[in-house]
Amino acid sequence: MPITEFALLRLKEQEPSAKTKSSLRDVVKQQSAWSKHPVNFLRQIEDSGLVYLLGGWASVAEHFGDWITSAPNQRLLAELKDAIDIEWLFHLDIDPSARNIPLDAPVLGITRYFVEASRKDEFESIFQAGAPHLGEYTAPYSYAGGWRIDKDGEDEEFVLFSGWNKVEDHFGFAESDAFKEFGKIKSAIKGAEIKHAHLEKWG
């Protein structure tokens, strides 16, 4: 199954220059042509200097073995080395072909759940039971989640993408009756990080 690339970039410029924006648009063009999957940038709302990249690959090996060392990617990295830093990069078992990450929403909620390996099954069971309640609240936007493939240590990580009209709606869900079932997920995690972003076209 194809996988989703998930990366966080730090902009070195307060606002990207025309040259940087052109290079980032070129990343979208070149990488999507290579991988045959869409590439999207999302600007974090909490810190506008942070940008997420979402892409797709047939496998981790195709990404790291083929694309990373390719001439087009090396050229783009050289162009952008003074403009961005890569904070982290990993892959999720979300099929990008399904296009179920709600990029059509005005705000994309990004929640990283940190789970002890021994509680992965428990987390999945609670998530499956509570997810329909989340879906009722995010409608008409959807949600999609997946496990991190290339783990950092023994623990597991589950990343949930959810669509919202505004940030306040996401936090409002935590205060709603619909959250009662979904909120049971707290008992199966070590911690969580919640951020929000919106699509960035670099126009």
Secondary structure, DSSP 8 states (H G I E B T S, - for coil): --EEEEEEEEESSSS--HHHHHHHHHHHHHHHHHHSS--EEEEESS-TTEEEEEEEES-HHIIIIIITTSHHHHHHHHHHTTTEEEEEEEEES--GGG--S-TTSSEEEEEEEEE-GGGHHHHHHHHHHHHHHHHHHHTTS-EEEEEBSS-SSSSEEEEEEEEESSHHHHHHHTTSTTHHHHGGGGGG-SEEEEEEEEEE---
